[in-house]
Amino acid sequence: MSVACALVPAYRVAVARLAAPALRERPLIVADKLERGHALELCPRAYDLGARAGMTLVQAAACAREAAVAVADPARERALWERALDALDAASPLVEDAGNGTAFLEMRGIAGSESHYVASVREAFASDPELAALPLAVGLGPNKFVARAAALVRDGTIVRDGDERAFVAPLPLHVLGLERATLERLELLGVTTLRTLAALPHGPFVRRFGAEAARWHALAGGVDDAPLVPRVRRLAIDRSLFGEGTAEREDQLLFALRTLVARVAEDLALAGKRCGVLRLEMECEDGERHPLQTTLAQPTSQTATMFDLLRARLEGVVLRSPVVGLHLAAERLEDGGAKLSLFANRDPDPDVVGVALARLEAALGPGSALRASVVAGNRYEARVAYEPFVAAHVTRSARAALAAPAHDDARGTLAYRLLAPRRVEVRVRGGRPDAVGARRVLEAAGPWRVDEAWWAEALDTGGRPIQNDAYDVLLDDGALCRIVNERGRWFLCGTYD
């Protein structure tokens, strides 16, 4: 007996009911959204009424008219399950996260009986009062598939070595997690349980349903060779500073903050990590809390850099009462060490960039540092987009940029040269430009319609809206240019060099 499965059936439904206790007595459908949404998960009562996961919300609600509808909250679901995984560490040091609502625990080598394993998993889960309200089922088995099947059958089910094939034989096919279309194909062949699937000849079955069918055939016999993959333990580094007086002036607050930053930096150094985000929370004497988040341009564990960033972030913050406590957490941790260029005199200093970004955010608000980038588009005003400025946009080496080839894109580039609109004669055939003056059109792209009445007022056209169709045309003499048709008149507006 080596694997335990901690399972919360219909996890999204359970979380939705936890947030709204009034839904506990009603059939429930959890959808991704209310407008044109789809059913993600159902409670057993909604399933019995005819609703199915994957249906549109309209279809599911029509099948289960008595059911209530809740919108899924992925962030809440994931945060709650992370707490569950942390709690299960008390039952076993090796815990695999198999997705929200399902976890596997390696129980081999842990002292105690089989019933003790079940009890320890349940006690670890119930150590958190909020988790204790979730409907947990625990199953034990020789492998992950059998342990999960045991939890699905009944809470506390134990399957011993040698009994796995007989245990899974009467179970329905849906315990394999197959797609609906595959289940329907198997049911048409008379395969409705794992016993009938295991009885099929292996070779013909795999040839008909593909390589994945070999795994289904093995699972139907209670055989699961997939190893348990323990989750990586999350490292949390945070420090608090409370009960050491109050900070009424700026210099007092900065002194306390420097002390706190030094402690966090020491923890980071001991763990061999760097942090990418600093989350500071200040508790004031009147009970008010002020959370501040600072994103580092480059992850670091340097005390001076982190302190400068936080000090810049605090600029412009007004507190109504003295600070009585500080809490600082380092997040987005990564392994320490950074690549440095050999000749770095002209490299931009990421710490200086980080402080500048923090000052901008303190003065103008989060997300105020932007960069422009060129995007594909046919209208000039749509060819530039603004996106948040992040550390990845800081070039580490000016020499590396200079050493890069000037044209490393196999598609090449074109420069569009605007011309004063000039009237041209264009022959049209089949609704497409066929010739521009005496030059024949070899290829044409477009039309791109411009129809914007608000320009008319800005350009003082007497209230007449701008309406035209633009084409990019390749002429037989090799010229690539843009022509525009405006109410039957053609103009040459630009060329590509």
Residue pairs with C-beta under 8 A, 6 or more apart in sequence:
1 107
1 114
1 117
1 140
1 141
1 142
1 158
1 160
1 161
2 106
2 107
2 108
2 142
2 143
3 104
3 105
3 106
3 107
3 140
3 141
3 142
3 143
3 144
3 146
3 147
3 228
4 91
4 92
4 104
4 105
4 107
4 117
4 118
4 121
4 138
4 139
4 140
4 147
5 102
5 103
5 104
5 105
5 138
5 139
5 140
5 141
5 144
5 147
5 148
5 150
5 151
6 84
6 88
6 102
6 103
6 104
6 105
6 121
6 125
6 136
6 137
6 138
6 151
7 101
7 102
7 103
7 136
7 137
7 138
7 139
7 148
7 151
7 152
8 14
8 84
8 101
8 102
8 134
8 135
8 136
8 137
9 101
9 135
9 137
9 152
10 41
10 42
10 43
10 44
10 101
11 41
11 77
11 81
11 100
11 101
11 102
11 134
12 30
12 40
12 41
12 72
12 77
12 100
12 101
13 28
13 30
13 41
13 42
13 43
13 70
14 101
14 134
14 135
15 73
15 76
15 77
15 80
15 134
16 23
16 28
16 30
16 70
16 72
16 73
17 23
17 24
17 28
18 80
18 130
18 133
18 134
19 70
19 73
19 76
20 70
23 68
23 70
26 66
26 67
26 68
27 42
27 43
27 45
27 46
27 49
27 64
27 66
27 67
27 68
28 42
28 43
28 45
28 46
28 67
28 68
28 69
28 70
29 39
29 41
29 42
29 46
29 51
29 57
29 60
29 61
29 64
29 67
29 68
29 69
29 70
30 39
30 40
30 41
30 42
30 69
30 70
30 71
30 72
31 37
31 38
31 39
31 40
31 57
31 60
31 69
31 70
31 71
31 72
32 38
32 40
32 71
32 72
33 71
34 57
34 69
34 71
36 56
36 57
37 56
37 57
37 71
38 54
38 55
38 56
38 57
39 51
39 52
39 53
39 54
39 55
39 56
39 57
39 59
39 60
40 53
40 72
41 53
41 72
42 51
42 52
42 53
42 60
42 64
42 67
45 67
46 60
46 64
46 67
49 63
49 64
49 65
49 66
49 67
50 63
50 64
51 59
51 60
51 61
51 63
51 64
51 67
52 60
52 63
52 180
54 180
55 63
57 69
60 67
61 67
61 69
77 100
78 100
80 130
80 131
81 97
81 100
81 101
82 234
83 128
83 130
83 131
84 103
84 125
84 128
84 131
84 134
85 95
85 97
85 103
85 231
87 124
87 125
87 127
87 128
87 131
88 95
88 103
88 105
88 121
88 124
88 125
89 95
89 124
89 233
90 120
90 123
90 124
90 127
91 105
91 117
91 120
91 121
91 123
91 124
92 105
92 106
92 107
92 110
92 121
93 106
93 230
94 105
94 106
94 228
94 230
95 103
95 104
95 105
95 106
95 230
95 231
96 103
96 104
96 105
96 144
96 228
96 229
96 230
96 231
97 103
97 231
98 104
98 144
102 148
104 144
104 147
104 148
104 228
105 121
106 228
106 230
107 117
107 140
110 117
110 120
112 120
114 140
114 158
115 158
117 140
118 138
118 140
118 156
118 158
121 138
122 136
122 138
125 131
125 132
125 134
125 136
126 132
126 136
136 155
137 151
137 152
137 154
137 155
137 156
138 151
138 155
138 156
139 147
139 148
139 149
139 150
139 151
139 152
139 153
139 155
139 156
139 157
139 158
139 159
140 147
140 150
140 157
140 158
140 159
141 147
141 148
141 149
141 150
141 158
141 159
141 164
141 167
142 159
142 160
142 161
142 164
142 222
143 164
143 222
143 223
143 224
143 225
143 226
144 224
144 226
144 228
145 168
145 219
145 222
145 224
145 226
146 159
146 164
146 167
146 168
146 222
146 224
147 159
148 175
149 159
149 167
149 168
149 171
149 175
150 157
150 158
150 159
150 167
151 157
152 171
152 175
153 171
159 167
164 222
164 223
165 198
165 221
165 222
166 222
167 222
168 175
168 194
168 219
168 220
168 221
168 222
169 193
169 194
169 195
169 198
170 193
170 194
170 195
171 193
171 194
172 192
172 193
172 194
173 183
173 186
173 187
173 191
173 192
173 193
173 194
173 197
174 183
175 194
176 194
176 216
176 219
176 220
178 186
178 216
182 209
185 209
186 192
186 197
190 196
191 197
191 200
194 219
194 220
194 221
195 220
197 216
197 217
197 220
198 217
198 220
198 221
200 217
202 214
202 217
205 213
205 217
206 213
206 214
206 217
209 216
218 224
218 225
235 271
235 273
235 333
236 329
237 264
237 267
237 268
237 271
237 273
237 275
237 329
237 330
237 333
238 264
238 327
238 328
238 329
238 330
239 260
239 263
239 264
239 267
239 327
239 328
240 260
240 325
240 326
240 327
240 328
241 256
241 259
241 260
241 325
241 326
241 327
242 283
242 324
242 325
242 326
243 325
244 256
246 252
246 285
246 322
246 323
246 324
247 253
247 255
247 256
247 322
247 323
247 324
248 322
253 314
253 323
254 311
256 323
256 326
257 280
257 307
257 310
257 311
257 314
257 326
257 328
258 303
258 307
260 326
260 328
261 303
261 306
261 307
261 310
261 328
262 303
264 275
264 306
264 328
264 330
265 301
265 302
265 303
265 306
267 330
268 274
268 275
268 301
268 330
268 333
268 336
269 301
269 336
271 333
272 335
272 336
273 301
273 330
273 333
273 334
273 335
273 336
274 299
274 300
274 301
274 333
274 334
274 335
274 336
274 338
275 296
275 299
275 300
275 301
275 306
275 330
275 331
275 332
275 333
276 295
276 296
276 299
276 331
276 332
276 333
276 334
277 293
277 294
277 295
277 296
277 330
277 331
277 332
278 293
278 294
278 296
278 306
278 309
278 310
278 328
278 329
278 330
278 331
279 291
279 292
279 293
279 294
279 328
279 329
279 331
280 291
280 292
280 293
280 294
280 310
280 313
280 326
280 327
280 328
281 289
281 290
281 291
281 292
281 326
281 327
281 328
282 289
282 290
282 292
282 319
282 323
282 325
282 326
283 289
283 323
283 324
283 325
283 326
283 327
284 290
284 319
284 320
284 321
284 322
284 323
284 324
285 321
285 322
285 323
285 324
286 320
286 321
288 319
288 320
288 321
290 317
290 319
292 310
292 313
292 314
292 317
293 366
294 309
294 310
294 313
294 358
294 361
295 357
295 390
296 305
296 306
296 309
296 354
296 391
297 350
297 351
297 353
297 354
297 357
297 390
297 391
297 394
298 338
298 350
298 351
298 353
298 354
298 391
298 394
299 332
299 333
299 334
299 338
300 306
300 351
301 336
302 351
305 351
305 354
305 355
308 351
308 355
309 354
309 355
309 358
310 328
310 358
312 355
312 358
312 359
312 362
313 358
313 361
313 362
314 362
315 359
315 362
315 363
316 362
316 363
317 362
339 396
341 347
341 396
341 397
341 399
341 400
343 399
344 397
346 398
346 399
347 395
347 396
347 397
347 398
348 394
348 395
348 396
350 391
350 394
353 391
353 394
354 391
357 369
357 389
360 368
360 369
361 367
361 368
361 369
367 388
369 388
369 389
370 386
370 387
370 388
370 389
371 386
371 387
371 388
371 389
371 393
372 384
372 385
372 386
373 384
373 385
373 386
373 387
374 383
374 384
375 382
375 383
375 384
375 385
376 383
377 383
378 446
378 448
378 470
379 448
379 450
395 401
407 413
414 480
414 496
414 497
415 496
415 497
416 482
416 494
416 495
416 496
417 494
417 495
417 496
417 497
418 493
418 494
419 492
419 493
419 494
419 495
421 484
421 491
421 492
421 493
422 491
422 492
423 489
423 490
423 491
424 436
424 437
424 483
424 490
424 491
424 492
425 436
425 437
425 490
426 433
426 435
426 436
426 483
426 485
426 490
427 433
427 434
427 435
428 434
432 441
432 444
433 441
433 444
433 471
433 473
433 483
434 440
434 441
435 441
436 473
436 475
436 481
436 483
436 490
436 492
439 475
439 476
439 477
439 479
440 475
440 476
441 473
441 474
441 475
441 476
442 474
442 475
442 476
443 473
443 474
444 471
444 472
444 473
444 474
445 471
445 472
445 473
446 469
446 470
446 471
446 472
447 469
447 470
447 471
447 485
448 469
448 470
448 471
449 467
449 468
449 469
450 466
450 467
450 468
450 469
450 470
451 465
451 466
451 467
452 465
452 466
453 465
453 466
455 461
455 465
455 466
456 462
456 463
456 464
456 465
456 466
457 463
459 466
467 486
467 487
468 484
468 485
468 486
468 487
469 484
469 485
470 482
470 483
470 484
470 485
470 493
471 482
471 483
471 484
471 485
472 480
472 481
472 482
472 496
473 480
473 481
473 482
473 483
474 480
475 481
479 495
480 495
480 496
481 492
481 494
481 495
481 496
482 492
482 493
482 494
482 495
482 496
483 490
483 491
483 492
483 493
484 490
484 491
484 493
